[in-house]
């Protein structure tokens, strides 16, 4: 991976991490969000905060590249792949 691509991967990952930490609920609606990694993992906002350095220095193949944010609507069995804590669902009671 060349330096420009790596830089872009890191910047995008940091941007999404920061967005989740600052606003963990979607607007409008207030639905709980979580981070999605390049390997399909789910990260809670607390792990995005505690693993800020790993996410910010990702090289894309290490499992720390945040590629998007998603809403957990109903999956009451969704757990953070780092800390194994349940990720809050909007309707899954």
C-alpha positions in Angstrom: 0.0 0.0 0.0 1.5 3.3 -1.0 1.8 6.2 1.5 -1.0 8.3 0.0 -3.5 5.3 0.2 -2.4 4.5 3.7 -2.8 8.1 4.8 -6.3 8.2 3.3 -7.2 4.9 5.0 -6.0 6.3 8.4 -7.8 9.7 7.9 -11.1 8.0 7.1 -10.8 5.6 9.9 -10.1 8.5 12.4 -13.0 10.5 11.0 -15.5 7.7 11.6 -14.0 6.9 15.0 -14.3 10.5 16.1 -17.9 10.7 14.8 -19.0 7.7 16.8 -17.3 8.9 20.0 -18.8 12.3 19.7 -22.3 11.2 18.5 -23.0 7.6 19.4 -26.7 7.9 18.4 -27.9 8.6 14.9 -29.8 11.8 14.1 -32.6 11.9 13.6 -34.0 9.0 15.5 -31.5 8.5 18.3 -30.6 5.0 17.2 -27.5 3.4 18.7 -24.6 3.2 16.3 -21.4 1.1 16.2 -18.3 1.0 14.0 -17.8 -1.6 11.3 -14.3 -2.6 10.5 -12.8 -3.7 7.2 -12.8 -7.3 8.2 -16.6 -7.2 9.1 -16.1 -6.7 12.8 -18.2 -4.5 15.1 -16.7 -2.1 17.6 -18.6 -0.3 20.4 -18.0 3.4 21.0 -16.1 2.6 24.2 -13.6 0.5 22.3 -13.3 3.1 19.6 -12.3 5.5 22.3 -10.0 3.1 24.2 -8.3 1.8 21.0 -8.1 5.3 19.4 -4.4 4.8 18.7 -4.9 1.5 17.0 -7.7 2.8 14.8 -5.7 6.0 14.0 -2.6 4.1 12.9 -4.3 1.3 11.0 -2.6 0.0 7.9 -5.8 -1.5 6.6 -5.1 -5.2 7.2 -4.9 -5.3 10.9 -8.6 -5.4 11.9 -8.7 -1.8 13.1 -9.7 0.0 9.9 -13.1 1.6 10.5 -14.9 1.6 7.2 -18.4 2.7 8.3 -20.9 3.3 11.0 -24.1 1.3 11.3 -27.2 1.2 13.4 -28.1 -1.8 15.5 -31.9 -1.9 15.0 -32.9 -5.3 16.4 -30.0 -7.6 16.9 -29.9 -8.2 20.7 -27.0 -10.7 20.1 -24.6 -8.2 18.5 -21.4 -7.9 20.6 -18.3 -5.8 20.3 -15.6 -7.9 18.7 -13.0 -6.3 21.0 -14.5 -6.2 24.5 -17.3 -8.7 24.0 -19.9 -6.3 25.5 -23.4 -6.2 23.9 -24.0 -3.4 21.5 -27.2 -1.6 22.3 -30.1 -2.2 19.9 -32.9 0.2 19.1 -35.7 -2.3 19.3 -34.3 -5.6 20.4 -35.2 -5.1 24.1 
